[in-house]
Amino acid sequence: MQTHFTLEQLRDPDTAESNRILRTCVHCGFCTATCPTFVLLGDELDSPRGRIYLIKDMLENDRPATPEVVKHVDRCLSCLSCMTTCPSGVHYMHLLDHARQHIEETYRRPLPERLLRRVLSLVLPHPFRFRMALVGARLARPFARLVPGQSMTAQRLRAMLRLAPARVPSPSPTEGARVHPAEGPRRGRVALLAGCAQQVLSPSINEATIRLLTRMGIEVVVAKGAGCCGALDHHMGHHDPAMRLAGANIEAWSREIAGDGLDAIVINASGCGTTVKDYGFMFRNDPLAEKAAAVSALAADISEVLTRFGYAPSRATPGLTIAYHAACSLQHGQKITAEPKALLKAAGFKVKEPVEGHLCCGSAGTYNLLQPEIAGQLKERKLGNIARLRPDVIASGNIGCLTQLGGGATPAVHTVELLDWMAGGPKPAALAG
């Protein structure tokens, strides 16, 4: 694709990178076939190629974002399926991140949307605030159907109340900075990203991760000062808050690297993993660049770490059929496709994959709150494809997907909880019935 940025514009490193990405695109349109919003809506501007044209025009002319650009960029799930499909290697993720930052800097959203995005930014990355918000939402949940109107604000409010869990889990005894010693001879030492929303919505995921790793002889450190990865703010275009959160993690993990060293930084929420593995790029022009690159190099999904250290089950197979849902951030963002399925099969489960496995379930961070109608359509499409497999359990490696797909007739369980169960841990609570 031909571009016409001025030399002055190209002095900005973000613009220079976007220019490089735009010039990689050859207009082939392969991305349209695997883009969830284009598949649903059939609008070229709701495809990666269409959005690339809009972003190019906006950035090249250095003008404020228009309502049309905002609408179509906001509708993007950041599922990155287009990056898996693209034969030219267009790094759509970095281009989209730049566009979203430009939108937040140049476009004034309607007041209700500004307030919602501000609340999400202030609440979700902070476990205590998020837990208190969920308690309030749980009390209001029965009244979701009474919210009047079909405005976007009303739809979003109903979506927030519907997604609130019927029961808010108590804080985990493993919560907080500490060292979880290995059982037996120490084979390795890792830091665990405890996360933000996940440890509130499903603390059992971190508990299972810690149990399984320590049982395998791996010391697990939850570093003091580490918290939210910054992805939620980053994908809303909130550059400075995202960088502050990410920077705190980089400093916290760098202290562990400089101390007793780390074999990996383990992440069991794949949406977070995609972002942490991108810290090196995000901080490329920052004083923390070297530390960020070292952190990104150590970041690994839990499935990668279990594969590396030789996971092995210790229980007889329960004979369950698993519908494996590949989270977009895992299969497209991190290019991890084989490891989770291989581990589940090694644990004795029968693993099946639904058709259209490349399509997003509609969760996508805060997408199911900000774009509830499209997210709902994608959810029903995904659940319909999963139901045809007649599984006993849905397994996935991302809390957003589990929240989106859970609550129905088929329980949704994190992959690591199933693997921990088969290696001596407790049966996942979702399977207790």
Buried (B, 14 or more C-beta within 10 A) or exposed (E): BEBEBEEEBBEBEBBEBBBBBBEBBEEEEBBBEBBBBBBBBEEBBBBBBBBBBBBBEBBBEBEEBBEEBBEBBBBBBBBBBBBBBBEEEBBBBBBBBBBBBBBBEBBEBEEBBEEBBEEBBEBBBBBEBBBBBBEEBBEBBEEBEEBEEEEBBBBBBBBBBBBBBEEBBEBBEBBEEEEBEBBEEEBBBBBBBBBBBBBBBBBBBBBBBBBBBBBBBBBBBBBEEBBBBBBBBBBBBBBEBBBEBBBBBBBBBBBBBEEEEBBBBBBBBBBBBBBBBBBBBBBEEBEBBEBBBBBBEBBBBBBBBBBEBEBEBEEEEBEBEBBBBBBBBBBBBBEBBEBBBBBBEBBBBEBBBBEBBBBBBBBBBBBBBBBBBBBBBBBEBBBEBBBEBEBBBBBBBBBBBBBBBBBEEBBBBBBBBBBBBBBEBEEBEBBEE
